[in-house]
Amino acid sequence: MATTGFKDYYATLGVSKAATAEQIKQAFRKLARKHHPDVNPGDKSAEAKFKEINEAYEVLSDSDKRQKYDQYGQYWDRMGGMGSPGASSAGFDPNSFDFSQYGSFDEFVNELLGRFGGNAAGAQNYAYRSATSPGTGFGGFSDTGYRDPAAGAGQDLESAMSLTLSEAFNGVQRRLGLGNETITVRIPAGVKSGSRIRVKEKGQINPVSKRRGDLYLVVEIKPHSFFKLEGDSLSCELPITPDEAVLGAAIEVPTPDGSVTMNIPASIRSGQTLRLRGKGWRSPSGERGDQLVRVTIVPPAAISDSERQLYEQLRAIRSIDPRSHLQQIRL
């Protein structure tokens, strides 16, 4: 390394010159996590800081290099034919090293600290280069540590799938085009809007491991002209005439299984809800919710002369005043 100026490696790691090897190692771990490029994507200053941390740790974690650094300062690497920071040490070969055996950052560092006599900086430099260079075998830094993409699957994909209410209720098979590939997907009965259907190994391909991620189909249910899905129940609006509301009636009501006869009780009010048990939405386990029937009293838009006469007679003999209680209302 042709050093052009003195670099205070102790200051870089935030330790004193009397720091123990363990204190140096702890400082390095803390700073490496904070400034790693994967934790700070696109941050050039963090990338530069990470390089400085690796360089400082490589020197101070090696007892021979640290002794020469303390004695000769910026010219330490010219004394005794020592190599430059970043060069592989103790036979470390990044091209043949198996990173897939490590499940976390700590496992990786702990192993190398023992394998390379307390100096893991060369491997740390390699880990940095691999994580920031496309096509390499070691990358991905998260809160749980490094990951090896060579051992992982590709990225999961997500796509919307629009279904009719009938398709969602009964289940359906769909053929989907994925690039040059056509697949058949089975949608189970009873899915709802927002349901996620997992199609295994139909996501993106990891170019290293050749393993595919999964495809998730997010269900969207189209509006229906009569039924509405509310939780585990189906709801609908049933129009009835004034005489049916007063006298009661037996009325045919559509359900997913076909029409059934519902008894409308006499004197029902507009907006009241009746329940058809077991005629609602189908759950994935096969159970059925209820169908909720909201009654709406609909006056006729046009009436015959005979009907008008009867309505006028009814008005003349009506015995109740539904607004009588309003006479006592004051602001």
LUMBAPA-479965 format. One line per 8 residues: their letters; for each residue x, y, z of C-alpha. Coordinates in nm, 3 decimals, always signed. Example, Ala and Ser with C-alpha at 12.3 -4.5 7.8 and 13.67 -1.06 7.14 Angstrom:
2
AS = +1.230/-0.450/+0.780  +1.367/-0.106/+0.714 .
REM end
This chain:
331
MATTGFKD = +0.000/+0.000/+0.000  +0.153/+0.329/-0.105  +0.026/+0.541/+0.179  +0.020/+0.914/+0.105  -0.072/+1.021/+0.456  -0.102/+0.883/+0.806  -0.432/+0.716/+0.889  -0.523/+0.688/+1.254 .
YYATLGVS = -0.674/+0.341/+1.260  -0.749/+0.368/+1.631  -0.956/+0.681/+1.569  -1.130/+0.511/+1.277  -1.254/+0.233/+1.507  -1.310/+0.471/+1.797  -1.075/+0.291/+2.039  -0.765/+0.393/+2.232 .
KAATAEQI = -0.411/+0.274/+2.154  -0.431/+0.062/+2.469  -0.744/-0.120/+2.348  -0.744/-0.496/+2.379  -0.799/-0.727/+2.084  -1.150/-0.798/+2.211  -1.232/-0.426/+2.235  -1.107/-0.374/+1.879 .
KQAFRKLA = -1.316/-0.666/+1.757  -1.632/-0.534/+1.929  -1.579/-0.185/+1.787  -1.533/-0.325/+1.438  -1.854/-0.533/+1.457  -2.059/-0.237/+1.573  -1.928/-0.004/+1.302  -1.948/-0.269/+1.027 .
RKHHPDVN = -2.317/-0.320/+1.092  -2.382/+0.054/+1.099  -2.201/+0.145/+0.778  -2.244/-0.168/+0.564  -2.354/-0.070/+0.208  -2.652/-0.306/+0.218  -2.783/-0.122/+0.522  -2.719/+0.214/+0.352 .
PGDKSAEA = -2.801/+0.157/-0.017  -2.672/+0.435/-0.241  -2.490/+0.613/+0.041  -2.137/+0.674/-0.090  -2.017/+0.814/+0.242  -2.125/+0.496/+0.423  -1.949/+0.289/+0.156  -1.626/+0.486/+0.202 .
KFKEINEA = -1.655/+0.458/+0.581  -1.704/+0.083/+0.555  -1.382/+0.052/+0.355  -1.194/+0.256/+0.615  -1.329/+0.038/+0.896  -1.219/-0.280/+0.717  -0.873/-0.139/+0.651  -0.828/-0.029/+1.012 .
YEVLSDSD = -0.949/-0.359/+1.151  -0.727/-0.564/+0.922  -0.420/-0.389/+1.062  -0.517/-0.363/+1.429  -0.656/-0.716/+1.455  -0.323/-0.864/+1.345  -0.066/-0.849/+1.626  +0.235/-0.829/+1.390 .
KRQKYDQY = +0.080/-0.558/+1.172  -0.039/-0.366/+1.477  +0.313/-0.373/+1.626  +0.464/-0.238/+1.305  +0.188/+0.023/+1.275  +0.250/+0.144/+1.631  +0.627/+0.154/+1.567  +0.652/+0.292/+1.214 .
GQYWDRMG = +0.320/+0.474/+1.159  +0.235/+0.535/+0.792  +0.536/+0.332/+0.675  +0.443/+0.019/+0.869  +0.355/-0.184/+0.558  +0.699/-0.125/+0.406  +0.873/-0.291/+0.697  +0.948/-0.661/+0.672 .
GMGSPGAS = +0.769/-0.725/+0.339  +0.420/-0.714/+0.484  +0.131/-0.716/+0.239  -0.126/-0.443/+0.197  -0.465/-0.432/+0.365  -0.721/-0.631/+0.174  -0.479/-0.900/+0.056  -0.586/-1.252/+0.143 .
SAGFDPNS = -0.418/-1.399/+0.448  -0.359/-1.738/+0.610  -0.451/-1.915/+0.287  -0.796/-1.754/+0.256  -0.929/-1.817/-0.094  -1.259/-1.635/-0.157  -1.323/-1.832/-0.475  -1.330/-2.165/-0.293 .
FDFSQYGS = -1.459/-2.059/+0.047  -1.804/-2.196/+0.137  -2.012/-1.911/+0.277  -2.337/-2.111/+0.276  -2.240/-2.277/+0.604  -2.295/-1.949/+0.792  -2.641/-1.842/+0.903  -2.553/-1.498/+1.036 .
FDEFVNEL = -2.297/-1.219/+1.048  -2.178/-1.330/+1.395  -2.118/-1.690/+1.286  -1.920/-1.569/+0.987  -1.697/-1.335/+1.189  -1.650/-1.576/+1.481  -1.537/-1.856/+1.250  -1.291/-1.637/+1.065 .
LGRFGGNA = -1.151/-1.486/+1.384  -1.053/-1.836/+1.486  -0.954/-1.962/+1.144  -0.728/-1.671/+1.060  -0.572/-1.616/+1.401  -0.799/-1.326/+1.500  -0.776/-1.146/+1.164  -1.097/-1.160/+0.964 .
AGAQNYAY = -1.042/-0.838/+0.771  -0.944/-1.001/+0.444  -1.266/-1.200/+0.448  -1.461/-0.890/+0.551  -1.324/-0.705/+0.247  -1.429/-0.994/+0.028  -1.776/-0.994/+0.185  -1.807/-0.624/+0.106 .
RSATSPGT = -1.698/-0.667/-0.255  -1.933/-0.960/-0.306  -2.231/-0.781/-0.155  -2.185/-0.483/-0.386  -2.082/-0.662/-0.706  -2.342/-0.836/-0.928  -2.298/-1.205/-0.988  -2.096/-1.284/-0.676 .
GFGGFSDT = -2.178/-1.557/-0.432  -2.197/-1.377/-0.100  -2.435/-1.091/-0.036  -2.745/-0.964/+0.133  -2.714/-0.795/+0.471  -3.017/-0.770/+0.696  -3.099/-0.734/+1.063  -3.028/-1.103/+1.104 .
GYRDPAAG = -2.691/-1.096/+0.927  -2.546/-1.193/+0.591  -2.724/-1.426/+0.354  -2.585/-1.634/+0.073  -2.798/-1.581/-0.240  -2.639/-1.883/-0.399  -2.832/-2.096/-0.152  -3.156/-1.896/-0.174 .
AGQDLESA = -3.450/-1.879/-0.409  -3.529/-1.592/-0.642  -3.758/-1.303/-0.561  -4.126/-1.368/-0.495  -4.374/-1.211/-0.738  -4.723/-1.077/-0.675  -5.004/-1.032/-0.924  -5.373/-0.939/-0.902 .
MSLTLSEA = -5.634/-1.193/-1.012  -5.988/-1.074/-1.083  -6.270/-1.323/-1.020  -6.646/-1.313/-1.050  -6.840/-1.375/-0.732  -6.942/-1.715/-0.869  -6.580/-1.814/-0.940  -6.472/-1.707/-0.592 .
FNGVQRRL = -6.763/-1.893/-0.430  -6.729/-2.218/-0.625  -6.356/-2.218/-0.700  -6.209/-2.216/-1.048  -5.908/-2.316/-1.255  -5.727/-2.048/-1.451  -5.454/-2.067/-1.713  -5.190/-1.799/-1.674 .
GLGNETIT = -4.910/-1.692/-1.905  -4.573/-1.636/-1.737  -4.343/-1.520/-2.013  -4.299/-1.820/-2.241  -4.460/-2.050/-1.985  -4.831/-2.127/-1.937  -4.946/-2.268/-1.605  -5.280/-2.383/-1.464 .
VRIPAGVK = -5.372/-2.245/-1.124  -5.648/-2.384/-0.905  -5.834/-2.121/-0.702  -6.006/-2.287/-0.404  -6.371/-2.224/-0.324  -6.443/-1.953/-0.070  -6.163/-1.705/-0.141  -6.232/-1.338/-0.068 .
SGSRIRVK = -6.100/-1.007/-0.192  -5.747/-0.976/-0.057  -5.690/-1.353/-0.034  -5.336/-1.451/-0.141  -5.296/-1.770/-0.342  -4.942/-1.909/-0.333  -4.810/-2.077/-0.645  -4.483/-2.244/-0.548 .
EKGQINPV = -4.166/-2.187/-0.750  -4.323/-1.965/-1.015  -4.150/-1.642/-0.912  -3.823/-1.499/-1.035  -3.521/-1.724/-1.086  -3.206/-1.678/-0.879  -2.936/-1.661/-1.148  -2.683/-1.822/-0.912 .
SKRRGDLY = -2.880/-2.105/-0.747  -3.130/-2.140/-1.036  -3.404/-2.171/-0.772  -3.731/-1.985/-0.822  -3.926/-1.779/-0.575  -4.302/-1.808/-0.538  -4.587/-1.635/-0.717  -4.865/-1.485/-0.505 .
LVVEIKPH = -5.202/-1.415/-0.666  -5.402/-1.149/-0.483  -5.776/-1.200/-0.535  -6.004/-0.916/-0.643  -6.377/-1.000/-0.661  -6.587/-0.814/-0.917  -6.912/-0.650/-0.797  -7.230/-0.856/-0.837 .
SFFKLEGD = -7.565/-0.711/-0.937  -7.748/-0.865/-0.638  -7.514/-1.021/-0.382  -7.252/-0.847/-0.168  -6.990/-1.027/+0.041  -6.974/-0.900/+0.400  -6.732/-1.101/+0.614  -6.855/-1.461/+0.609 .
SLSCELPI = -7.206/-1.357/+0.507  -7.367/-1.267/+0.181  -7.602/-0.973/+0.183  -7.870/-0.869/-0.061  -8.152/-0.617/-0.085  -8.506/-0.747/-0.129  -8.771/-0.504/-0.263  -9.128/-0.559/-0.140 .
TPDEAVLG = -9.454/-0.372/-0.199  -9.646/-0.176/+0.067  -9.920/-0.439/+0.089  -9.660/-0.715/+0.135  -9.503/-0.514/+0.413  -9.839/-0.466/+0.588  -9.991/-0.809/+0.535  -9.677/-1.023/+0.515 .
AAIEVPTP = -9.592/-1.254/+0.226  -9.402/-1.559/+0.109  -9.141/-1.439/-0.141  -8.884/-1.615/-0.357  -8.528/-1.499/-0.275  -8.220/-1.584/-0.487  -7.935/-1.763/-0.305  -7.607/-1.915/-0.433 .
DGSVTMNI = -7.786/-2.250/-0.435  -8.096/-2.127/-0.620  -8.414/-1.954/-0.509  -8.575/-2.032/-0.173  -8.905/-1.916/-0.023  -8.874/-1.663/+0.258  -9.164/-1.567/+0.482  -9.191/-1.190/+0.523 .
PASIRSGQ = -9.361/-1.114/+0.855  -9.655/-0.873/+0.862  -9.581/-0.509/+0.953  -9.214/-0.532/+0.859  -9.030/-0.203/+0.823  -8.810/-0.091/+0.537  -8.447/-0.158/+0.623  -8.510/-0.455/+0.850 .
TLRLRGKG = -8.280/-0.753/+0.794  -8.389/-1.115/+0.777  -8.150/-1.411/+0.786  -8.127/-1.722/+0.569  -7.906/-1.953/+0.773  -7.647/-2.159/+0.591  -7.701/-1.977/+0.261  -7.405/-1.740/+0.285 .
WRSPSGER = -7.039/-1.755/+0.185  -6.852/-2.081/+0.164  -6.540/-2.106/+0.385  -6.229/-2.300/+0.270  -6.329/-2.574/+0.516  -6.669/-2.607/+0.345  -6.881/-2.440/+0.615  -7.141/-2.183/+0.514 .
GDQLVRVT = -7.222/-1.846/+0.661  -7.564/-1.681/+0.645  -7.735/-1.477/+0.379  -7.862/-1.143/+0.511  -8.173/-1.011/+0.338  -8.241/-0.638/+0.381  -8.602/-0.549/+0.311  -8.682/-0.233/+0.115 .
IVPPAAIS = -9.045/-0.121/+0.077  -9.087/+0.013/-0.274  -9.398/+0.219/-0.358  -9.528/+0.175/-0.712  -9.407/+0.432/-0.961  -9.735/+0.416/-1.154  -10.077/+0.287/-1.042  -10.403/+0.216/-1.215 .
DSERQLYE = -10.725/+0.404/-1.149  -10.857/+0.114/-0.945  -10.544/+0.105/-0.732  -10.564/+0.481/-0.677  -10.922/+0.451/-0.556  -10.826/+0.178/-0.313  -10.532/+0.379/-0.182  -10.759/+0.679/-0.131 .
QLRAIRSI = -11.011/+0.461/+0.056  -10.729/+0.324/+0.267  -10.611/+0.675/+0.351  -10.960/+0.774/+0.451  -11.005/+0.485/+0.694  -10.646/+0.463/+0.821  -10.644/+0.427/+1.199  -10.283/+0.516/+1.283 .
DPRSHLQQ = -10.072/+0.824/+1.253  -9.702/+0.724/+1.243  -9.601/+1.088/+1.306  -9.813/+1.159/+1.611  -9.510/+1.159/+1.841  -9.354/+1.438/+1.639  -9.608/+1.693/+1.763  -9.420/+1.728/+2.091 .
IRL = -9.080/+1.782/+1.932  -8.923/+2.123/+2.001  -8.575/+2.259/+1.937 .
REM end
